[in-house]
Structures are given as C-alpha cells and as structure tokens.
Amino acid sequence: MHFGQVRRNEFLLSLTTEQFRLVFFHDGRTLIHGTNSIEKAKTVYYQIVG
C-alpha cells in the first residue's frame, strides 16, 4: 500500500493512502475515512498496523 501524506501533532497521527485517510489517536482510537463498511475499515487497519 502506498502512503501519501503523513502528519503528526500532539494529539494524533494522520496518514493518507490512495483511497483512505487514517487518524490514530494516542488513546488507541482510530478513524478510517473513505469507507462506510466496518469490515473494509478493519481490513485496511490490519494491512497497515498488522
């Protein structure tokens, strides 16, 4: 998977792929923009995080 822009601030880490934007918070929450499917979001998450 190709990563585009990666940004970080004191609250979160944000990265974009060709199709999705993922936002990782320090408390463990993750938002995945670009899909309405929970299964697809989980697939994207595990492809990136492992």
PyMOL commands that set and color helices and strands:
alter all, ss='L'
color gray80, all
select helices_A, chain A and resi 38-49
alter helices_A, ss='H'
color red, helices_A
select strands_A, chain A and resi 3-8+12-17+21-25+30-33
alter strands_A, ss='S'
color yellow, strands_A
deselect
rebuild
show_as cartoon
